[in-house]
Amino acid sequence: MRSSLLFVVGGLATQQVAGHALFQQLWVNGSSCARVPTSNTPVTDVGSTAFRCNGRPGVAGKCAVVAGQTVTVEMHQQPGDRACGNEAIGGAHYGPVMVYMSKVPDATKADGSTGWFKVFQDSWAHVPSAKVGDDDLWGTKDLNKCCGRMNVVIPSDIPAGDYLLRAEVNALHTASGNGGAQFYMTCYQLSVTGGGSASPALVNFPGAYKASDPGIKINIHAAISTYIAPGPTVYSGGTTKSAGAACVGVEAAKTTGPAVPTKAARFAGGA
């Protein structure tokens, strides 16, 4: 089941770039496990090793999770500013929200080079009256509607052990040219109990995405009739959310849990 206790938060910021954002929190029942990025600047090179965990090394803690449990990732533009009245990711940064997992020997030391499988996706849905893609439904719009929160079910059939959970937003507002898409990701360190013996097909980062993929190089400021999110399909034991669906559970709450502060981080970035 989902805990009502908020877990892990990044440090305070000096100043943050408007429109940029980062995943900061995980609603679950543990202690610190987020590899909080040192900057809200996006990763734009899909061939970079920074694409794995935003260039962040391991931290000391792990979040204890039971297979089949729902956890909730949380994104905001300003570290420490979790007001639901503020957009989680502003500046018309529309695009899909995806979550991957990777089984590792020790989540505190893993560098993300092991294979990943997609366990969650909230992508795109067409609005019949929309004249441009900006006006369609997107996963990031659901983040904004749900106070930056997105529920993710840990698959019930995966083996017990340590995992990295990687939450990712693909912002498409400048994605009409190569390297224009902006990726925001944070890795969380999990220790999963229960589960089964499933062996999901894996992809690697870098390698799973190409800059020319239709879900990455796209002009959403024109009308679009279809959209295919990058990467593999969601693993059969994972879940999807239909873009535009209602906020549920922790997503729908308007209060914040008790944040656990970590070492202060300096935030900077470009336009």
N, C-alpha and C positions, 0 to 999 in steps of 0.2 A: 504494500500500500504506500501511498505518498505521505511523507511526513509534512507537518505544518511548520517545521523548523527550517529556517533559511541557513544555507551552508556556504561558506567561502566567498569572500569578496576581495576584490583588488584594492590597492592602496589609494590614497587621496591623490588628486591631481593638481598641478599648478594651473594648467589651461588646456583645453581640448579643442580640436578643430571642429567647427560646426559641420553637422551632417555626418561626420564619421562616428563610429561606435565600436563597442567591443563587448563580447560576452564576459560577464564578471562573476556571476553567481550560479550556484546549483542548489536547488531546493531538494534536499534529501536528509538523511539522518546521521550525519557524521561530522568530521572536522576538516580542516583545510585540505583541498585537493585540486584547486584550479591553478593552472599555469597562466596567470594573468599576463597579457601582453604589456610590454613597457611603453607602448605607443598605440594610439588609435589609428595610425596610418595603415591603410590597407596593403595587403600583399597583392601584387599585380602580375608577378611572374609565376605561371603555373609550373614551370620547370625548376623552381627553386626548392631547396630543402626546407626553407622557411615555410613552405606551403603545408608542411606536416602539422606543426604546432606553433605557428607564428614565430618560429625561432626561439621558443622558450624551453629552457631545460627543466628537468624534474624538480618538484618541491618535496618536502618531507612527508606530507600526509596523503592518505588514501581515503576515499569515501566508501563506506561499507554499503553495499547494495545487494538485494536479493533478486535473483533472476525472476523476471515477470513484474518487478516493481516499476512504478512510474516515478521518474525524476523530472525536474523542470529546470531547464536552462533559462538564464535571464540576461538580457542585453540592454545597455543604455549608452547614450552618447557621453554623458558625464559620469566618471567614477564618483560614487558617493551620492549622486543625485538620482534617486530612484522614484521620483514623483511620477505617478501614473498620468498626470496631465501633460507631461513632456513626451514627445515622440521618442521611441527607443532608438530608432535610426532615422534621422531626418534627411532633408535635402533631396527629396524624391528619389531616394536610394532604393528602387524597387527591384525585387528579384526573389529567388527561392531561398528557403532555409533547409539545410540538410544536416544530418547527424550521422557520423560514422563511429565504429568501434574497431579496436585492434587488440587481439589477445597478446599479452606480453609476459615475460618471466617476472619482471618487477616494474610496476607502473611508475615508481619514483626514479627509475634509471633509464627507461625506454626512450629512444630517440625518434620513434615514429617510422622507422625504416621497415618494420614488419608490415604485413598486409592488412588492409582495411576492408570492412564490409559496411554497407549503408543500412542503417536501422530505422531511419526516419526521413520523411520529406514532406514539406509544405511548399508547393511550387507555384502554379499559375492556373487561373481559370478565366475564360473569356467572358466579358460582359457584352451582351448583344448590342447595347447602345454605344459602346466605346468606339471612338474614332481612332485612338492611338493606344499602344500597349500600356502606356502610363496609367490609363484609366481602367485597365483590367484588374483582376484580383491577384494579389501576390502574397507569398509567405511573409515578406517583410511588413506588408500592411497588417497582417494578423499579429505580428510582433508589436506593432504600434498600438493596435486595438486592445491587446491583452497585456498591457503594462510591461512590455518587453519579454514576456514569458512564453515558453513553448514546452508543452508536456511531451516527454519522450519515454516510451516503454522499453525497458531493458528486456530483450528477447528471453522468453522463459526456457528455451531449449538449448541455449549456449552453455558450454562447460564452465564450471566454476574456475575462478582464478583471477589474476590481475588483467585489467584492460585499460587502455586509453579510450576515452570518449571524446570525440572531436565535433564541436558544434560550429557550423559554417553558414555564413550569409554570402551570397553572390550578388552584389549590387551592380545593376546593368545600366545605370543612367548615362554612362560614358562608354558603353561597350560596343559601339559601332565600328571601332578599329581594333587591330591587334593590340593586346595589352591594356585595353581600356576598361575591362571589367575589374571591379574592386572586390577583393575577398577579405572577409573578416572572420577569423577563427580563433577558438580557444580550446585547448585540450584539458580534460579533467582526468584525474587518476582514480580508478575504481578498483575495489576488491569485491568481486561478485561471488556470492554463495548460492547453493542450490543449482538449478539448471539441469541440462541434459548432456547430450553428446553430439550435437549438431556441428557440422563443419562447413560454414558458409564459404562460398567462392570469394576470393580476395582480389583487391587491386592495390597498387602502390602509389604513394605520393613521394616525389613527382612521378608522373607516368599515366595516371588515370584520366587527366584532363589535357586537352590541347587548346591552344589559344584560338584556333579556328573552329572549335566545336560550336554547333549552332546554338547551344544553350549558353555560350560564353561570348561569342562575337555576334551581336544582334543589335538592331536599332529599335528600341522599344518606344521611340518617339514617333514611329509610324504604326499603322495598323498591323497587327499580327494575328494570324488565324490559328497558329499552333505554337507550342513551346515545349521543348524537351530539355529537362534539367540535365546538367552535366553529370558524368560519372555513371556508375552501374545503376540498375534498378534496385529498389529497396529489397533487401533480403526477405525471404518468405516468412521469417519469424518476426520481422519488423512491422512498423506501422506507418501510415500516411495520414495527413490531414488535408482536407479539401480547402484550397484557398478560399477565404471568405467565411469559413465555418465559425461557429460561436466559440467564445472563450469558455473553458471548462475547468472546474476545480481551482487550483492555485492560479491558473491563468486569469480567472475572473475576479480574484481578490484585489482589493484596492489598498490593502495595508502591506507593510513590509515586515519581514522577519528580522530577528536580531543579527545584523551583519557582524561577521568576524573579521576585523581588520588585519591585514598583513602589512609587510614593509611598504612604506610609501614609494610610489613610482612616479616618475616624471613623464608627462604626456606631451607629445609634440607631433608635428606632422605637416604635410603640405596641403595644397588645395584639393 
